[in-house]
Amino acid sequence: MSLDKSLRRKGRIVRARNVLTRAERIKQLMQEERWREGMSPFGLPKIRVIKLKKSKRSAKEEKAAAAAGGAAGAAASPTQEKK
């Protein structure tokens, strides 16, 4: 059975997944040094999936960054227009 065209997405899943593939679990176990040579790929231990969130900068930080960037840009090239 095929997937309906309206349900397909271009590329990969955009949102965070809560289930890893077996290969991803083995790779993460190797990074954490929990994988032993000769271990069975079946019955792997559970691995916590860390979801990353984008942090929003505060309004004060944005204004300070914009002011610093604008002042530096104006001092470097006074003839260039801001976009």
Helices and strands as residue ranges (DSSP letters): G 5-7, H 22-31, H 59-76
